[in-house]
Amino acid sequence: MVSVIICTYNRASILATVLEDLRLQVVDGTDWEVLVIDNNSSDHTRQIVEAFIPRSPVPTRYILESRQGKSFALNTGIAASAGDVLAFTDDDVRVDQNWVTAIATAFAQTQCDLAVGRIRPIWPGARPAWYVTSGPYSIMAIAGGFDLGEQIIPTNRPPFGANMAVRRTMIEQHGGFRADLGPQGTAAGLGEDTEFGERLIRAGARCVYLPAAIVDHLVEARHCTKRYVQQWYFHFGRSAIQKKGRPAGRLVFGVPPYLLRDALRCVVNGLFSLDPEKRLLYRFRCFMVWGSIVQSLRMAR
């Protein structure tokens, strides 16, 4: 059995589209269910889900998780689910009609423990010219893209929460999502999904990439700005330190020396490189290192 878990916060109109995609799934011979975890939304999320439930082809439940934080919502969904395989997606995607079948088939045939599907970014218009996606100065995948080709292959790359699945037994053995990571309402946060995947892979989980398990991530217009990317890199830097825990060893006012060296290198490259793509990338990396320094100081204190 596959349990589909969607955590949502104040995206009722987009959520309705995701639910409709799930209603139109082509599934043959697989038992499955849908759980929508409302992480304390203030819009009409509950009404959207309750209106969908009578139309759903499979058991569907609305669950309120009032503790603010996506990880709380994810863990609540896990606890309430009944499936042997738990499939996670987000409230801002379009789901391919064969998504559930692709996941169920792969877990049956490959005996994997963890899986990541293909994520295709859908831009609100033309992709910004400055957003470089290949080459030595490519910008990290803030649009949520994940594509390793056309074949099912093993991978040690941790999955993204918009399109991942895991065997329940792995969670029972190694725990769920860390509550100190990830978004918390309007407060930005990152890393709950990748930390979860990295932890399971380190523990020996067999992870595979599923090209047929496709979701399209709807990139918001407000995310297509350099200002947003700077903020994203800052929070990525913070989450990187949160994952590792309190800095240890020799510290300079609570900060690991390597971060100070990284900061100097990023500033120099960001100011003086002749290549505009390199300058922009290192400008963003300055924010990532600054986020790591800020988090190091907070944890050291």
PLY file of the C-alpha trace (Angstrom):
ply
format ascii 1.0
element vertex 301
property float x
property float y
property float z
element edge 300
property int vertex1
property int vertex2
end_header
0.00 0.00 0.00
1.17 3.53 -0.85
0.35 6.49 1.38
0.60 9.85 -0.39
1.43 12.63 2.08
1.04 16.31 1.20
1.93 19.00 3.71
0.43 22.40 2.98
0.43 25.94 4.29
-1.77 28.72 2.87
-1.84 27.48 -0.71
-5.46 26.43 -1.01
-5.91 27.38 -4.66
-2.79 25.57 -5.82
-3.53 22.61 -3.54
-6.83 22.07 -5.35
-4.89 21.46 -8.57
-2.59 18.92 -6.90
-5.59 17.03 -5.52
-7.24 16.98 -8.93
-4.05 15.47 -10.40
-4.23 12.76 -7.75
-7.88 12.11 -8.57
-6.88 11.44 -12.18
-4.11 8.97 -11.34
-4.03 5.83 -13.47
-3.50 3.11 -10.89
-4.14 -0.57 -11.43
-3.93 -3.08 -8.58
-2.23 -0.86 -6.00
-3.97 0.15 -2.79
-3.26 3.75 -1.90
-4.49 6.66 0.19
-4.03 10.41 0.41
-3.32 12.41 3.56
-3.31 16.21 3.50
-1.59 17.73 6.52
-2.63 21.33 7.05
0.19 23.07 8.89
-2.01 25.69 10.57
-3.19 27.48 7.42
-5.26 30.65 7.72
-6.88 30.38 4.27
-9.61 27.99 3.06
-7.36 24.92 2.87
-9.69 22.80 5.00
-12.71 23.56 2.80
-10.74 22.66 -0.33
-9.76 19.27 1.08
-13.18 18.48 2.52
-14.81 19.32 -0.82
-12.37 16.99 -2.55
-12.81 13.99 -0.24
-16.19 12.81 -1.67
-14.70 13.00 -5.19
-11.50 11.15 -4.38
-11.15 7.63 -5.81
-9.21 6.50 -2.71
-9.47 7.12 1.05
-8.45 10.73 1.69
-8.04 12.49 5.03
-7.60 16.04 6.22
-5.38 16.39 9.30
-4.56 19.62 11.11
-1.06 20.00 12.56
-1.06 23.25 14.53
2.61 23.11 15.52
4.20 25.42 12.99
6.86 23.70 10.94
6.86 21.47 7.89
8.76 18.73 9.71
6.03 18.54 12.35
3.48 18.15 9.55
5.54 15.48 7.79
5.94 13.44 10.95
2.23 13.76 11.71
1.45 12.44 8.25
3.80 9.52 8.75
2.19 8.62 12.07
-1.33 8.76 10.60
-0.57 6.83 7.42
-1.17 3.14 6.80
1.06 2.44 3.81
4.11 0.24 3.54
5.53 2.88 1.18
5.17 6.58 1.97
5.22 8.94 -1.02
5.74 12.66 -0.40
4.97 15.61 -2.62
4.25 19.32 -2.18
1.33 21.67 -2.56
2.89 23.63 -5.46
3.35 20.90 -8.07
1.54 19.17 -10.92
1.59 15.39 -10.59
1.90 13.09 -13.58
-1.01 10.66 -13.92
1.31 7.64 -13.57
3.15 8.93 -10.50
1.68 6.52 -7.93
2.04 3.55 -10.27
5.67 4.39 -11.04
6.49 4.51 -7.32
4.62 1.32 -6.44
6.16 -0.58 -9.36
9.69 0.51 -8.55
9.45 -0.48 -4.89
8.08 -3.88 -5.90
10.64 -4.56 -8.61
13.87 -2.97 -7.37
13.53 -3.69 -3.64
14.72 -0.15 -2.97
14.34 1.52 0.42
14.25 5.11 -0.78
13.39 6.72 -4.11
13.54 10.12 -5.74
11.49 11.00 -8.79
11.99 13.45 -11.62
11.18 17.09 -10.84
10.74 19.50 -13.74
10.64 23.24 -12.98
7.83 25.15 -14.69
8.73 28.83 -14.91
6.02 31.52 -14.82
7.58 32.98 -17.99
10.98 32.83 -19.60
13.68 31.56 -17.27
15.78 34.52 -16.09
18.86 34.88 -18.31
21.12 35.17 -15.27
19.90 31.85 -13.82
22.66 29.56 -15.08
21.83 25.84 -14.80
24.94 24.23 -16.29
28.67 24.75 -16.40
31.17 25.64 -13.68
29.15 28.60 -12.40
25.68 27.06 -12.30
23.37 28.25 -9.56
21.96 25.69 -7.12
18.56 24.27 -8.00
16.35 26.78 -6.21
13.65 25.90 -8.75
13.62 22.35 -7.39
14.70 20.53 -10.53
15.92 16.94 -10.31
16.64 14.94 -13.46
19.18 12.11 -13.79
18.05 10.87 -17.21
15.70 8.27 -18.60
16.77 5.11 -16.75
16.08 3.78 -13.27
19.48 3.98 -11.60
20.91 3.75 -8.09
21.86 7.12 -6.62
23.38 8.48 -3.45
22.00 11.95 -4.07
19.50 12.75 -1.31
15.92 13.23 -2.51
13.93 16.44 -2.60
10.69 16.53 -0.63
8.60 17.44 -3.67
9.04 13.93 -5.08
10.33 11.21 -2.81
9.21 7.90 -1.36
10.46 5.66 1.42
9.67 2.32 3.02
8.02 2.67 6.40
10.53 0.26 7.91
13.34 2.74 7.21
11.56 5.43 9.23
10.86 2.97 12.03
14.57 2.16 12.18
16.11 5.59 11.62
13.49 8.17 12.56
11.52 10.78 10.68
12.19 14.43 9.88
14.15 16.74 12.16
11.85 19.39 13.61
14.65 22.00 13.76
14.99 21.98 9.97
12.68 23.10 7.19
10.13 25.90 6.71
8.12 27.12 9.68
5.11 28.98 8.35
6.29 32.26 6.84
9.76 31.72 8.36
12.10 30.37 5.72
13.96 27.14 6.33
15.61 24.38 4.35
17.14 20.97 4.65
14.56 18.72 6.33
14.26 16.56 3.20
17.94 16.28 2.28
19.00 15.62 5.89
16.41 12.84 6.07
17.67 11.28 2.83
21.34 11.65 3.72
20.74 9.99 7.10
18.99 7.01 5.53
21.61 6.61 2.80
24.41 6.68 5.40
22.52 3.95 7.26
22.58 1.75 4.16
19.28 2.58 2.45
19.19 1.58 -1.20
18.15 4.72 -3.07
17.05 4.78 -6.71
16.08 7.47 -9.19
12.69 6.97 -10.87
12.40 8.85 -14.19
8.74 7.85 -14.66
7.67 9.29 -11.30
7.27 12.87 -12.53
6.11 16.05 -10.85
6.30 19.56 -12.29
7.28 22.21 -9.77
5.48 25.52 -10.31
8.10 28.22 -9.78
6.56 31.35 -8.28
7.26 34.69 -9.94
8.59 36.11 -6.66
11.27 33.40 -6.67
12.67 34.56 -10.01
14.69 37.41 -8.53
18.27 37.72 -7.42
17.05 38.98 -4.04
15.16 35.73 -3.45
18.16 33.63 -4.52
20.35 35.54 -2.09
17.91 34.74 0.73
17.76 31.10 -0.38
21.56 30.78 -0.27
21.62 32.41 3.18
19.16 29.87 4.57
20.98 27.03 2.78
24.14 28.07 4.65
22.24 28.13 7.94
20.76 24.68 7.38
24.18 23.24 6.47
25.46 24.13 9.94
22.24 23.00 11.64
22.64 19.57 10.07
26.18 19.20 11.41
25.41 20.43 14.91
27.29 22.81 17.17
30.73 23.72 15.74
33.60 21.94 17.45
37.37 22.24 17.42
39.24 25.51 17.13
36.87 28.44 16.73
37.35 32.14 16.10
34.72 33.94 18.20
32.54 30.86 17.79
33.11 30.48 14.03
35.11 27.66 12.38
38.17 29.14 10.61
37.27 27.51 7.29
34.14 29.67 7.10
36.22 32.82 7.43
38.50 31.62 4.64
35.45 30.80 2.49
34.02 34.25 3.15
37.22 35.96 2.00
37.40 33.83 -1.15
33.75 34.55 -2.01
34.18 38.29 -1.52
37.28 38.42 -3.71
35.71 36.37 -6.50
32.42 38.25 -6.23
34.11 41.64 -6.56
37.00 41.11 -8.92
36.21 38.24 -11.31
36.00 39.28 -14.96
33.41 36.61 -15.73
29.88 37.92 -14.90
28.54 34.40 -14.25
31.35 33.73 -11.79
30.83 37.08 -10.07
27.13 36.40 -9.60
27.67 32.87 -8.30
30.18 34.04 -5.72
27.89 36.88 -4.74
25.28 34.26 -3.89
27.88 32.13 -2.14
28.77 35.10 0.06
25.23 34.90 1.41
25.56 31.15 1.92
28.77 31.56 3.93
27.21 34.43 5.90
24.27 32.16 6.76
26.70 29.51 7.99
28.57 32.07 10.10
25.35 33.42 11.63
24.17 29.92 12.52
27.59 29.01 13.95
27.47 32.06 16.21
23.95 31.23 17.37
24.84 27.64 18.19
28.15 28.55 19.86
26.28 30.90 22.21
0 1
1 2
2 3
3 4
4 5
5 6
6 7
7 8
8 9
9 10
10 11
11 12
12 13
13 14
14 15
15 16
16 17
17 18
18 19
19 20
20 21
21 22
22 23
23 24
24 25
25 26
26 27
27 28
28 29
29 30
30 31
31 32
32 33
33 34
34 35
35 36
36 37
37 38
38 39
39 40
40 41
41 42
42 43
43 44
44 45
45 46
46 47
47 48
48 49
49 50
50 51
51 52
52 53
53 54
54 55
55 56
56 57
57 58
58 59
59 60
60 61
61 62
62 63
63 64
64 65
65 66
66 67
67 68
68 69
69 70
70 71
71 72
72 73
73 74
74 75
75 76
76 77
77 78
78 79
79 80
80 81
81 82
82 83
83 84
84 85
85 86
86 87
87 88
88 89
89 90
90 91
91 92
92 93
93 94
94 95
95 96
96 97
97 98
98 99
99 100
100 101
101 102
102 103
103 104
104 105
105 106
106 107
107 108
108 109
109 110
110 111
111 112
112 113
113 114
114 115
115 116
116 117
117 118
118 119
119 120
120 121
121 122
122 123
123 124
124 125
125 126
126 127
127 128
128 129
129 130
130 131
131 132
132 133
133 134
134 135
135 136
136 137
137 138
138 139
139 140
140 141
141 142
142 143
143 144
144 145
145 146
146 147
147 148
148 149
149 150
150 151
151 152
152 153
153 154
154 155
155 156
156 157
157 158
158 159
159 160
160 161
161 162
162 163
163 164
164 165
165 166
166 167
167 168
168 169
169 170
170 171
171 172
172 173
173 174
174 175
175 176
176 177
177 178
178 179
179 180
180 181
181 182
182 183
183 184
184 185
185 186
186 187
187 188
188 189
189 190
190 191
191 192
192 193
193 194
194 195
195 196
196 197
197 198
198 199
199 200
200 201
201 202
202 203
203 204
204 205
205 206
206 207
207 208
208 209
209 210
210 211
211 212
212 213
213 214
214 215
215 216
216 217
217 218
218 219
219 220
220 221
221 222
222 223
223 224
224 225
225 226
226 227
227 228
228 229
229 230
230 231
231 232
232 233
233 234
234 235
235 236
236 237
237 238
238 239
239 240
240 241
241 242
242 243
243 244
244 245
245 246
246 247
247 248
248 249
249 250
250 251
251 252
252 253
253 254
254 255
255 256
256 257
257 258
258 259
259 260
260 261
261 262
262 263
263 264
264 265
265 266
266 267
267 268
268 269
269 270
270 271
271 272
272 273
273 274
274 275
275 276
276 277
277 278
278 279
279 280
280 281
281 282
282 283
283 284
284 285
285 286
286 287
287 288
288 289
289 290
290 291
291 292
292 293
293 294
294 295
295 296
296 297
297 298
298 299
299 300
